[in-house]
């Protein structure tokens, strides 16, 4: 028992102890004990006590009969049933209960005799006549029933006489419809006199359960209940039920307001849903089904609450689409309705949680609902679901996705990995988690982990083309960055496999063309891109660009080349004209092809047309701290750095295109080169080449390195191991900056391989390197001229939005795109940045002229 029940029990016991001769006090205490599941023993003891104290009390005997029957002691129940038949009823309530016993035993004659005896002793009343009418209706004695009705009409002025006449009229044979209409008039007239008469409401609802009431009668009953300020919610629930069961439009909002005020908070979402369906959508059928389920103890429960939330959610969609809604086009009212439905759907889910507080699915479903409304509370409900059941894969997946959307990559990655390590419950969710984890791994260059995830995904859904395509894209990325023939062969294998699984796989078809292009199979690339353009119009522009590039490569690279290849390159580049407004660099590419084909007039006209349209940003140089410091773009191999503490997990160092800093100093030494830092072999070679260019550059001005000074190249030790030749231009510029003392702006970066003679040569991973600058304060990038069209490909993809980039969002790209300058000589960078050797540095006796730029 709860505290309130203990207090009530104490009061009832004290009241009985004050006067143990008062049978009503004994009955009150016994009835309370009877209602307590744990009070059975106390009830039986108390019944035994009061049976001895009140042996001739009808009330005690009747209560004992009911109690023994309910607990299954048939022998004792029968004993008290016999006693009841011989005991004298003390009041109308006792009489009614005794007549009920006679009715159960099918003894109408004895019931009639008992009724006559009571009337002789205590007089005839509306109540006794009503009981007599019920008795005659039960035994189908129409003559006596009609006689009772006439007797009631004779005392019509007595309270409830009209109600008794109405109730008995409904039981007479003959024209049921006319009888019911007459009964409705009597009831509504009675309620007009006394709108608080609960008996009238009950009789009306009893009759309405058998025969359809008129809409007018229902409205009069509703008006009476509102006028009397009835506080019994069942009255309004029944009125609502009659409207819905008999398909009578219900637009009276007062009934919903009354129920909202009278019902507990947990039930308000049900009423609010019915309210919306009736008053805004005229969907009585759905409202009727909801009411039936709510009133059915077997229908109401957690599933019902979840369905209610979904219904409210669907209604919001109807408001937004304008389908099925009866409300006007008033925007403010529609917005209010959407807000009402949104809050109600959330309250429906709160109802679900209250019904099943230990069920993790309840919290998960609330999270899904809130996430659909972009409500930040969704995250906490997912966490609560995981707190109850740590292996709740769906909650874990949603948390991972939310972190993914917020670009909390590491948290998202770890959440996806937890799903990957769980027992597979839902293959699609498991594979989605593996795919998402692999995308993040690709983004940060954890290639081996990405491969591991996707290989595992293939064991779960072997024929899922998404998995095979993603695996192929990993190998293609690896091939682009590090030039691996093995990776390129694997990319080709998996793209072909993905196309075999699904011939309509646009990504696989498009990127297979890239595999051929990188592998210098230009004719195959042309065929593949042509086929892709025909099948997938949305990427046709991208395919046309790469067909043009392939023809241009054939023109440049073949020993016995044909002008036809250049003509074809121009033909397909012409298709890029439609992108001229969005991507003017596409027209710049076409202009260069015209120039190469000696179509100078067309080239000049095109160049003139795009002047002022090329992407530009105001550039303000921001000084670095020291001369010789340079921001460098590079791609370095993925590494796992393990902590000396075995309890700490290994740290994953990303290897996407990355932005680091080179430091070159001109310091006292022996006139040579000093190198420190975490460097790979290829990077060491780049330093040697850059240093050779540096010395040649000084010589071109009649200068030499001071024999007492060293060029010191340092890469800060915390960085991952740099490798590859792509930092060559940055190294050379840093050496010259250190020598001249002129600082390289810290909002500038560069990439490109360098030759000893200062030529800037192409490198891999341009797209990754450019994306590495987003949000890092970089406003200008120098890239090799031969990589310029890789950058154009990136711009075209950003514009078409058809091929997803796992590295960066389109919105982020547009917001952060720096100035990109393509160069073929390092002197162009030196001049642009103003870090070169000026006249004041050249010895006066030197007659060497400055080299041409």
PyMOL commands that set and color helices and strands:
alter all, ss='L'
color gray80, all
select helices_A, chain A and resi 3-18+23-34+37-53+58-71+74-86+92-104+108-122+126-138+142-154+161-169+176-193+198-208+215-227+233-245+253-262+265-279+284-295+302-321+331-355+360-372+377-388+393-405+409-420+427-443+447-460+465-482+485-501+506-518+522-535+537-557+563-579+584-596+600-610+681-700+728-740+766-771+785-800+810-816+826-833+839-841
alter helices_A, ss='H'
color red, helices_A
select strands_A, chain A and resi 629-635+639-641+651-653+657-668+673-677+709-715+748-750+753-754+760-761+780-784+819-823
alter strands_A, ss='S'
color yellow, strands_A
deselect
rebuild
show_as cartoon
